[in-house]
Amino acid sequence: MTITDLTCDICGRFIEGPAAGVRFVYHPGAAELRDDSGLACVACWDAIEGQLRHQETGRCATCGEPAPWRRSLHVHRADQPGSWRLCAPHAVGFLNSLRTVRRKLDLATFRFPREDQAPG
C-alpha cells in the first residue's frame, strides 16, 4: 500500500483514519501467495462479515459447501487470527468485487484470463 492508497477496496470511499478502516488479508490456500493490502471501510467490512456465517473447518463461510484448503480463498482481518474460507464461486465473487483486482477472475476456470484475451 502506498500513502495515497487510502480508499475502500469495495466502495471506493476515502478512509479518514485507522478507526474508519479495516485491513484484511486473503490468499488461495497458500500463505506465500498472501495479499495483505486489502482495505475496507467499516461499513463495507461489516457487510462482508454479515455474509460470512459458516465457520466449520473445510466449509465455505458463505454457503457451507466443501472448501478444501488449496481450492478455496482464505479471508480474515489482518489484526485477528483465523480465517474464513470461500468456495471457488464465492471466492471469484469476492475478488471480482474488489476495486483493486483489475483483471477479473473467470468463474469457469478460477483463473485470470490470459493477457491476450479481451476482458469480458
N, CA, C and O of each residue as an XYZ file, in Angstrom:
480
protein
N       0.840     -1.183      0.000
C       0.000      0.000      0.000
C       0.875      1.234      0.000
O       1.871      1.305      0.721
N       0.503      2.189     -0.801
C       1.197      3.463     -0.784
C       0.411      4.426      0.091
O      -0.745      4.169      0.429
N       1.034      5.519      0.449
C       0.391      6.510      1.315
C      -0.846      7.112      0.651
O      -1.726      7.625      1.343
N      -0.927      7.058     -0.674
C      -2.075      7.643     -1.372
C      -3.206      6.639     -1.570
O      -4.282      7.016     -2.033
N      -2.988      5.369     -1.230
C      -3.988      4.335     -1.442
C      -4.804      4.129     -0.166
O      -4.642      3.123      0.525
N      -5.665      5.069      0.135
C      -6.462      5.015      1.356
C      -7.948      5.017      1.051
O      -8.734      5.674      1.734
N      -8.325      4.272      0.017
C      -9.738      4.159     -0.314
C     -10.196      2.725     -0.089
O      -9.406      1.785     -0.175
N     -11.458      2.577      0.194
C     -12.048      1.267      0.423
C     -11.971      0.457     -0.867
O     -12.354      0.942     -1.932
N     -11.479     -0.770     -0.773
C     -11.379     -1.650     -1.938
C     -12.736     -2.082     -2.461
O     -12.828     -2.632     -3.559
N     -13.784     -1.842     -1.699
C     -15.113     -2.278     -2.106
C     -15.939     -1.127     -2.676
O     -16.454     -1.225     -3.789
N     -16.066     -0.044     -1.924
C     -16.916      1.059     -2.384
C     -16.144      2.262     -2.912
O     -16.732      3.138     -3.547
N     -14.848      2.321     -2.662
C     -14.040      3.429     -3.155
C     -14.027      4.656     -2.263
O     -13.384      5.653     -2.592
N     -14.722      4.600     -1.146
C     -14.789      5.726     -0.217
C     -13.416      5.981      0.413
O     -12.694      5.035      0.728
N     -13.058      7.245      0.596
C     -11.805      7.597      1.257
C     -11.898      7.224      2.729
O     -12.909      7.494      3.377
N     -10.857      6.609      3.255
C     -10.840      6.189      4.657
C     -10.048      7.224      5.445
O      -8.845      7.402      5.248
N     -10.758      7.899      6.338
C     -10.235      9.049      7.068
C      -9.096      8.731      8.037
O      -8.217      9.569      8.242
N      -9.094      7.568      8.622
C      -8.060      7.219      9.594
C      -8.187      5.775     10.011
O      -9.078      5.074      9.534
N      -7.310      5.307     10.897
C      -7.301      3.895     11.286
C      -8.635      3.371     11.815
O      -8.984      2.219     11.555
N      -9.372      4.173     12.533
C     -10.654      3.709     13.099
C     -11.741      3.596     12.039
O     -12.771      2.968     12.282
N     -11.533      4.187     10.875
C     -12.544      4.183      9.820
C     -12.356      3.039      8.829
O     -13.178      2.854      7.931
N     -11.266      2.263      8.990
C     -10.997      1.201      8.035
C     -10.564     -0.097      8.684
O     -10.161     -0.129      9.846
N     -10.655     -1.166      7.911
C     -10.255     -2.499      8.351
C      -9.281     -3.053      7.315
O      -9.613     -3.160      6.135
N      -8.098     -3.399      7.758
C      -7.122     -4.038      6.879
C      -7.449     -5.526      6.846
O      -7.637     -6.143      7.895
N      -7.519     -6.112      5.637
C      -7.800     -7.541      5.544
C      -6.791     -8.239      4.649
O      -6.131     -7.626      3.810
N      -6.700     -9.543      4.860
C      -5.728    -10.403      4.193
C      -6.488    -11.504      3.476
O      -7.517    -11.977      3.960
N      -5.980    -11.910      2.323
C      -6.560    -13.067      1.644
C      -5.476    -13.827      0.898
O      -4.481    -13.253      0.458
N      -5.690    -15.138      0.765
C      -4.773    -15.977     -0.008
C      -5.499    -17.239     -0.457
O      -6.475    -17.653      0.168
N      -5.021    -17.853     -1.545
C      -5.688    -19.046     -2.088
C      -5.183    -20.348     -1.472
O      -4.822    -21.273     -2.200
N      -5.153    -20.431     -0.167
C      -4.704    -21.657      0.490
C      -3.209    -21.846      0.487
O      -2.721    -22.927      0.817
N      -2.476    -20.820      0.122
C      -1.014    -20.871      0.109
C      -0.501    -19.560      0.699
O      -0.612    -18.508      0.069
N       0.052    -19.621      1.888
C       0.478    -18.407      2.587
C       1.451    -17.570      1.772
O       1.465    -16.345      1.897
N       2.274    -18.217      0.932
C       3.242    -17.458      0.139
C       2.568    -16.590     -0.930
O       3.206    -15.699     -1.490
N       1.298    -16.838     -1.217
C       0.547    -16.035     -2.190
C      -0.375    -15.027     -1.505
O      -1.269    -14.462     -2.134
N      -0.156    -14.819     -0.257
C      -0.996    -13.942      0.556
C      -0.908    -12.495      0.090
O       0.163    -12.000     -0.260
N      -2.057    -11.831      0.092
C      -2.141    -10.403     -0.214
C      -2.656     -9.729      1.048
O      -3.796     -9.949      1.458
N      -1.818     -8.912      1.658
C      -2.204     -8.258      2.909
C      -2.511     -6.782      2.711
O      -2.453     -6.004      3.662
N      -2.837     -6.391      1.486
C      -3.087     -4.985      1.214
C      -4.566     -4.629      1.184
O      -4.914     -3.493      0.861
N      -5.447     -5.574      1.515
C      -6.875     -5.282      1.485
C      -7.257     -4.215      2.499
O      -6.785     -4.231      3.636
N      -8.110     -3.292      2.084
C      -8.564     -2.215      2.967
C     -10.038     -1.959      2.686
O     -10.428     -1.720      1.543
N     -10.848     -2.011      3.725
C     -12.287     -1.765      3.585
C     -12.722     -0.748      4.622
O     -12.186     -0.708      5.730
N     -13.698      0.076      4.256
C     -14.275      0.965      5.261
C     -15.053      0.073      6.238
O     -15.390     -1.066      5.915
N     -15.327      0.591      7.405
C     -16.007     -0.196      8.436
C     -17.371     -0.692      7.947
O     -17.737     -1.836      8.216
N     -18.116      0.137      7.243
C     -19.442     -0.273      6.765
C     -19.338     -1.440      5.784
O     -20.120     -2.386      5.871
N     -18.391     -1.387      4.859
C     -18.233     -2.484      3.897
C     -17.741     -3.748      4.588
O     -18.196     -4.845      4.263
N     -16.812     -3.609      5.541
C     -16.337     -4.797      6.246
C     -17.467     -5.435      7.053
O     -17.588     -6.660      7.091
N     -18.286     -4.617      7.693
C     -19.424     -5.154      8.440
C     -20.360     -5.925      7.509
O     -20.888     -6.970      7.889
N     -20.567     -5.417      6.292
C     -21.412     -6.115      5.319
C     -20.781     -7.444      4.911
O     -21.483     -8.445      4.772
N     -19.465     -7.461      4.718
C     -18.765     -8.709      4.385
C     -18.932     -9.705      5.523
O     -19.291    -10.859      5.288
N     -18.675     -9.274      6.745
C     -18.806    -10.182      7.888
C     -20.233    -10.711      8.023
O     -20.438    -11.843      8.462
N     -21.206     -9.906      7.651
C     -22.598    -10.340      7.714
C     -22.901    -11.471      6.735
O     -23.833    -12.245      6.954
N     -22.133    -11.573      5.672
C     -22.320    -12.632      4.677
C     -21.537    -13.891      5.030
O     -21.828    -14.962      4.497
N     -20.553    -13.785      5.914
C     -19.696    -14.919      6.270
C     -20.218    -15.549      7.549
O     -19.788    -15.195      8.647
N     -21.140    -16.477      7.404
C     -21.812    -17.007      8.582
C     -21.364    -18.403      8.993
O     -21.487    -18.757     10.166
N     -20.853    -19.201      8.073
C     -20.413    -20.563      8.417
C     -18.961    -20.537      8.894
O     -18.128    -19.856      8.295
N     -18.655    -21.259      9.945
C     -17.297    -21.281     10.463
C     -16.761    -22.701     10.610
O     -15.787    -22.924     11.330
N     -17.388    -23.661      9.932
C     -16.930    -25.040     10.012
C     -15.640    -25.205      9.226
O     -15.488    -24.635      8.145
N     -14.721    -25.975      9.761
C     -13.462    -26.232      9.087
C     -13.721    -26.913      7.752
O     -14.485    -27.875      7.670
N     -13.080    -26.404      6.712
C     -13.203    -27.014      5.391
C     -14.476    -26.686      4.644
O     -14.761    -27.299      3.615
N     -15.252    -25.729      5.140
C     -16.516    -25.342      4.510
C     -16.497    -23.869      4.116
O     -15.842    -23.050      4.761
N     -17.219    -23.547      3.058
C     -17.336    -22.160      2.614
C     -18.106    -21.367      3.665
O     -19.147    -21.810      4.149
N     -17.594    -20.213      4.008
C     -18.217    -19.369      5.026
C     -19.528    -18.758      4.543
O     -20.328    -18.288      5.353
N     -19.754    -18.760      3.240
C     -20.978    -18.190      2.700
C     -22.076    -19.223      2.524
O     -23.203    -19.015      2.974
N     -21.754    -20.343      1.868
C     -22.800    -21.318      1.532
C     -22.703    -22.628      2.310
O     -23.649    -23.416      2.295
N     -21.592    -22.879      2.984
C     -21.433    -24.104      3.755
C     -20.982    -25.309      2.944
O     -20.821    -26.396      3.498
N     -20.775    -25.134      1.637
C     -20.296    -26.232      0.787
C     -18.822    -26.516      1.092
O     -18.127    -25.654      1.631
N     -18.335    -27.725      0.751
C     -16.915    -28.030      0.979
C     -16.003    -27.015      0.305
O     -16.247    -26.596     -0.827
N     -14.956    -26.631      1.009
C     -13.965    -25.683      0.500
C     -12.589    -26.189      0.920
O     -12.036    -25.731      1.920
N     -12.030    -27.139      0.155
C     -10.719    -27.697      0.506
C      -9.652    -26.613      0.616
O      -9.737    -25.578     -0.045
N      -8.663    -26.854      1.446
C      -7.616    -25.871      1.771
C      -7.057    -25.168      0.543
O      -7.067    -23.938      0.484
N      -6.570    -25.919     -0.435
C      -5.908    -25.329     -1.603
C      -6.861    -24.972     -2.742
O      -6.416    -24.471     -3.774
N      -8.137    -25.214     -2.581
C      -9.101    -24.881     -3.627
C     -10.140    -23.896     -3.093
O     -11.315    -23.938     -3.460
N      -9.672    -23.016     -2.223
C     -10.560    -22.024     -1.635
C      -9.777    -20.750     -1.376
O      -8.546    -20.744     -1.409
N     -10.500    -19.678     -1.118
C      -9.871    -18.410     -0.769
C     -10.029    -18.217      0.730
O     -11.124    -18.372      1.271
N      -8.937    -17.880      1.397
C      -8.937    -17.645      2.837
C      -8.918    -16.139      3.063
O      -8.073    -15.437      2.508
N      -9.846    -15.641      3.876
C     -10.001    -14.207      4.122
C     -10.080    -13.971      5.616
O     -10.773    -14.698      6.328
N      -9.366    -12.945      6.101
C      -9.510    -12.573      7.510
C      -9.015    -11.152      7.747
O      -8.275    -10.586      6.943
N      -9.438    -10.603      8.858
C      -8.926     -9.297      9.292
C      -7.444     -9.442      9.589
O      -7.021    -10.458     10.140
N      -6.666     -8.463      9.239
C      -5.219     -8.535      9.461
C      -4.875     -8.587     10.943
O      -3.832     -9.125     11.317
N      -5.731     -8.038     11.784
C      -5.432     -7.981     13.217
C      -6.064     -9.121     14.010
O      -6.064     -9.091     15.241
N      -6.609    -10.135     13.311
C      -7.226    -11.265     14.002
C      -6.745    -12.584     13.397
O      -6.606    -12.695     12.179
N      -6.495    -13.570     14.236
C      -6.082    -14.882     13.713
C      -7.274    -15.633     13.131
O      -8.426    -15.252     13.337
N      -6.984    -16.691     12.412
C      -8.046    -17.497     11.826
C      -8.564    -16.841     10.563
O      -8.325    -15.659     10.315
N      -9.275    -17.621      9.771
C      -9.814    -17.061      8.541
C     -11.089    -17.783      8.150
O     -11.382    -18.879      8.628
N     -11.837    -17.139      7.268
C     -12.985    -17.753      6.642
C     -12.496    -18.339      5.329
O     -11.558    -17.823      4.720
N     -13.129    -19.411      4.899
C     -12.832    -19.971      3.577
C     -14.007    -19.691      2.660
O     -15.164    -19.717      3.078
N     -13.689    -19.425      1.407
C     -14.717    -19.231      0.396
C     -14.504    -20.259     -0.709
O     -13.383    -20.434     -1.189
N     -15.575    -20.940     -1.115
C     -15.504    -21.880     -2.231
C     -15.208    -21.086     -3.506
O     -15.272    -19.856     -3.503
N     -14.887    -21.784     -4.586
C     -14.496    -21.116     -5.831
C     -15.509    -20.069     -6.300
O     -15.105    -18.940     -6.581
N     -16.809    -20.386     -6.399
C     -17.747    -19.352     -6.868
C     -17.793    -18.123     -5.955
O     -17.842    -16.995     -6.447
N     -17.778    -18.323     -4.641
C     -17.817    -17.179     -3.731
C     -16.475    -16.447     -3.694
O     -16.438    -15.233     -3.493
N     -15.380    -17.172     -3.886
C     -14.061    -16.531     -3.965
C     -13.993    -15.622     -5.184
O     -13.515    -14.491     -5.091
N     -14.466    -16.107     -6.321
C     -14.470    -15.298     -7.541
C     -15.342    -14.064     -7.339
O     -14.951    -12.957     -7.708
N     -16.516    -14.251     -6.756
C     -17.396    -13.106     -6.493
C     -16.745    -12.077     -5.585
O     -16.836    -10.874     -5.831
N     -16.082    -12.557     -4.528
C     -15.418    -11.645     -3.594
C     -14.283    -10.896     -4.280
O     -14.224     -9.668     -4.224
N     -13.384    -11.629     -4.926
C     -12.232    -10.990     -5.567
C     -12.662    -10.046     -6.686
O     -12.112     -8.952     -6.812
N     -13.624    -10.447     -7.492
C     -14.069     -9.587     -8.585
C     -14.805     -8.348     -8.095
O     -14.946     -7.380     -8.842
N     -15.279     -8.363     -6.844
C     -15.938     -7.175     -6.296
C     -14.933     -6.129     -5.813
O     -15.291     -4.969     -5.614
N     -13.681     -6.536     -5.626
C     -12.671     -5.601     -5.146
C     -12.232     -4.663     -6.263
O     -11.931     -5.102     -7.373
N     -12.201     -3.400     -5.966
C     -11.777     -2.402     -6.948
C     -10.304     -2.569     -7.318
O      -9.889     -2.156     -8.401
N      -9.519     -3.164     -6.441
C      -8.090     -3.319     -6.672
C      -7.751     -4.531     -7.537
O      -6.613     -4.656     -7.990
N      -8.709     -5.425     -7.777
C      -8.480     -6.577     -8.658
C      -8.925     -6.135    -10.048
O     -10.109     -6.189    -10.383
N      -7.965     -5.700    -10.843
C      -8.289     -5.122    -12.143
C      -8.543     -6.192    -13.204
O      -9.453     -6.033    -14.018
N      -7.785     -7.248    -13.219
C      -8.055     -8.365    -14.120
C      -8.984     -9.305    -13.371
O      -8.601     -9.869    -12.346
N     -10.168     -9.474    -13.857
C     -11.182    -10.256    -13.150
C     -11.004    -11.750    -13.399
O     -10.611    -12.174    -14.486
N     -11.300    -12.533    -12.371
C     -11.221    -13.987    -12.459
C     -12.375    -14.547    -13.276
O     -13.486    -14.018    -13.247
N     -12.103    -15.611    -13.995
C     -13.110    -16.333    -14.748
C     -13.687    -17.409    -13.832
O     -12.938    -18.225    -13.294
N     -14.995    -17.423    -13.648
C     -15.626    -18.384    -12.751
C     -15.443    -19.824    -13.230
O     -15.258    -20.726    -12.413
N     -15.491    -20.048    -14.533
C     -15.391    -21.406    -15.065
C     -14.016    -22.029    -14.817
O     -13.913    -23.227    -14.554
N     -12.960    -21.216    -14.902
C     -11.604    -21.758    -14.761
C     -10.951    -21.404    -13.440
O      -9.923    -21.987    -13.093
N     -11.522    -20.457    -12.686
C     -10.955    -19.952    -11.434
C      -9.541    -19.409    -11.663
O      -8.658    -19.551    -10.817
N      -9.352    -18.788    -12.821
C      -8.058    -18.201    -13.194
C      -8.295    -16.826    -13.804
O      -9.393    -16.496    -14.250
N      -7.219    -16.034    -13.806
C      -7.283    -14.778    -14.526
C      -7.232    -15.085    -16.016
O      -6.576    -16.046    -16.420
N      -7.910    -14.290    -16.844
C      -7.828    -14.548    -18.280
C      -6.408    -14.293    -18.782
O      -5.642    -13.544    -18.176
N      -6.081    -14.926    -19.892
C      -4.758    -14.708    -20.476
C      -4.589    -13.248    -20.855
O      -5.569    -12.537    -21.078
N      -3.347    -12.808    -20.925
C      -3.052    -11.423    -21.269
C      -3.612    -11.042    -22.642
O      -4.011     -9.896    -22.847
N      -3.646    -12.000    -23.593
C      -4.067    -11.686    -24.951
C      -5.586    -11.767    -25.141
O      -6.084    -11.534    -26.242
N      -6.322    -12.093    -24.080
C      -7.781    -12.134    -24.178
C      -8.359    -10.807    -23.750
O      -7.877    -10.180    -22.807
N      -9.382    -10.388    -24.441
C     -10.077     -9.168    -24.040
C     -10.868     -9.446    -22.786
O     -11.472    -10.511    -22.664
N     -10.881     -8.501    -21.836
C     -11.679     -8.715    -20.620
C     -13.148     -8.847    -20.973
O     -13.654     -8.186    -21.880
N     -13.835     -9.738    -20.217
C     -15.248     -9.980    -20.514
C     -16.178     -9.287    -19.616
O     -17.393     -9.415    -19.768
